[in-house]
């Protein structure tokens, strides 16, 4: 079996998060966004709660540290 590319793993992870969010909220409008490089606007959009709309930035990592979380927050 060949190696799985990191990009493919990330895509699968984002897709799984969309499926989970749709299932939990019952909202089919939640979807993956196309990537825009440096102008990326989040991985998943259409998340609505309490009168607000938000986006999800998905990160597939094995271990999380405070420094890594800070970096992810800046990206989001």
Phi and psi restraints in degrees (value plus and minus 20) as a CYANA .aco file:
   2 UNK   PHI     -95.6   -55.6
   2 UNK   PSI     146.7   186.7
   3 UNK   PHI     -93.3   -53.3
   3 UNK   PSI     127.0   167.0
   4 UNK   PHI    -113.4   -73.4
   4 UNK   PSI     109.9   149.9
   5 UNK   PHI     -89.4   -49.4
   5 UNK   PSI     123.9   163.9
   6 UNK   PHI     -75.9   -35.9
   6 UNK   PSI     -57.1   -17.1
   7 UNK   PHI     -82.6   -42.6
   7 UNK   PSI     -61.1   -21.1
   8 UNK   PHI     -85.4   -45.4
   8 UNK   PSI     -58.5   -18.5
   9 UNK   PHI     -84.4   -44.4
   9 UNK   PSI     -61.5   -21.5
  10 UNK   PHI     -83.7   -43.7
  10 UNK   PSI     -62.3   -22.3
  11 UNK   PHI     -81.7   -41.7
  11 UNK   PSI     -64.4   -24.4
  12 UNK   PHI     -83.1   -43.1
  12 UNK   PSI     -58.7   -18.7
  13 UNK   PHI     -86.0   -46.0
  13 UNK   PSI     -64.2   -24.2
  14 UNK   PHI     -82.6   -42.6
  14 UNK   PSI     -63.0   -23.0
  15 UNK   PHI     -82.0   -42.0
  15 UNK   PSI     -60.6   -20.6
  16 UNK   PHI     -84.8   -44.8
  16 UNK   PSI     -58.5   -18.5
  17 UNK   PHI     -86.5   -46.5
  17 UNK   PSI     -57.8   -17.8
  18 UNK   PHI     -83.4   -43.4
  18 UNK   PSI     -66.9   -26.9
  19 UNK   PHI     -79.8   -39.8
  19 UNK   PSI     -62.8   -22.8
  20 UNK   PHI     -83.7   -43.7
  20 UNK   PSI     -67.3   -27.3
  21 UNK   PHI     -82.9   -42.9
  21 UNK   PSI     -60.6   -20.6
  22 UNK   PHI     -83.3   -43.3
  22 UNK   PSI     -62.8   -22.8
  23 UNK   PHI     -84.7   -44.7
  23 UNK   PSI     -64.9   -24.9
  24 UNK   PHI     -89.8   -49.8
  24 UNK   PSI     -54.4   -14.4
  25 UNK   PHI    -118.7   -78.7
  25 UNK   PSI     -38.8     1.2
  26 UNK   PHI      51.9    91.9
  26 UNK   PSI      -1.2    38.8
  27 UNK   PHI    -130.0   -90.0
  27 UNK   PSI      88.4   128.4
  28 UNK   PHI     -96.8   -56.8
  28 UNK   PSI     -22.3    17.7
  29 UNK   PHI    -101.0   -61.0
  29 UNK   PSI     -30.1     9.9
  30 UNK   PHI     -91.6   -51.6
  30 UNK   PSI     109.9   149.9
  31 UNK   PHI    -170.9  -130.9
  31 UNK   PSI     140.8   180.8
  32 UNK   PHI     -95.5   -55.5
  32 UNK   PSI     124.0   164.0
  33 UNK   PHI    -118.9   -78.9
  33 UNK   PSI     132.0   172.0
  34 UNK   PHI     -90.4   -50.4
  34 UNK   PSI     126.0   166.0
  35 UNK   PHI     -97.5   -57.5
  35 UNK   PSI     124.6   164.6
  36 UNK   PHI    -144.6  -104.6
  36 UNK   PSI       7.8    47.8
  37 UNK   PHI      39.9    79.9
  37 UNK   PSI    -147.5  -107.5
  38 UNK   PHI     -86.3   -46.3
  38 UNK   PSI     -37.6     2.4
  39 UNK   PHI    -122.3   -82.3
  39 UNK   PSI       3.4    43.4
  40 UNK   PHI     -75.7   -35.7
  40 UNK   PSI     119.5   159.5
  41 UNK   PHI    -136.9   -96.9
  41 UNK   PSI       8.8    48.8
  42 UNK   PHI      83.9   123.9
  42 UNK   PSI     138.2   178.2
  43 UNK   PHI    -109.4   -69.4
  43 UNK   PSI     -53.0   -13.0
  44 UNK   PHI    -151.4  -111.4
  44 UNK   PSI     113.6   153.6
  45 UNK   PHI    -146.2  -106.2
  45 UNK   PSI     151.1   191.1
  46 UNK   PHI      68.8   108.8
  46 UNK   PSI      -4.0    36.0
  47 UNK   PHI    -105.0   -65.0
  47 UNK   PSI      98.8   138.8
  48 UNK   PHI    -141.1  -101.1
  48 UNK   PSI     114.1   154.1
  49 UNK   PHI    -178.7  -138.7
  49 UNK   PSI     114.9   154.9
  50 UNK   PHI      34.8    74.8
  50 UNK   PSI      16.6    56.6
  51 UNK   PHI      62.5   102.5
  51 UNK   PSI     -13.2    26.8
  52 UNK   PHI    -139.9   -99.9
  52 UNK   PSI     134.7   174.7
  53 UNK   PHI    -136.3   -96.3
  53 UNK   PSI     118.1   158.1
  54 UNK   PHI    -154.3  -114.3
  54 UNK   PSI     156.3   196.3
  55 UNK   PHI    -144.0  -104.0
  55 UNK   PSI     142.4   182.4
  56 UNK   PHI    -140.5  -100.5
  56 UNK   PSI     112.5   152.5
  57 UNK   PHI    -126.4   -86.4
  57 UNK   PSI      93.4   133.4
  58 UNK   PHI    -115.1   -75.1
  58 UNK   PSI     111.3   151.3
  59 UNK   PHI    -150.0  -110.0
  59 UNK   PSI     100.7   140.7
  60 UNK   PHI    -119.6   -79.6
  60 UNK   PSI      77.4   117.4
  61 UNK   PHI    -150.4  -110.4
  61 UNK   PSI     137.3   177.3
  62 UNK   PHI    -104.2   -64.2
  62 UNK   PSI     -58.6   -18.6
  63 UNK   PHI    -153.3  -113.3
  63 UNK   PSI     124.4   164.4
  64 UNK   PHI    -138.7   -98.7
  64 UNK   PSI     113.8   153.8
  65 UNK   PHI    -140.7  -100.7
  65 UNK   PSI     147.8   187.8
  66 UNK   PHI     -80.7   -40.7
  66 UNK   PSI     -61.7   -21.7
  67 UNK   PHI     -83.8   -43.8
  67 UNK   PSI     -60.9   -20.9
  68 UNK   PHI     -86.2   -46.2
  68 UNK   PSI     -61.9   -21.9
  69 UNK   PHI     -80.8   -40.8
  69 UNK   PSI     -60.8   -20.8
  70 UNK   PHI     -80.9   -40.9
  70 UNK   PSI     -62.2   -22.2
  71 UNK   PHI     -83.4   -43.4
  71 UNK   PSI     -62.5   -22.5
  72 UNK   PHI     -85.0   -45.0
  72 UNK   PSI     -59.0   -19.0
  73 UNK   PHI     -82.2   -42.2
  73 UNK   PSI     -60.0   -20.0
  74 UNK   PHI     -84.1   -44.1
  74 UNK   PSI     -59.9   -19.9
  75 UNK   PHI     -85.6   -45.6
  75 UNK   PSI     -58.9   -18.9
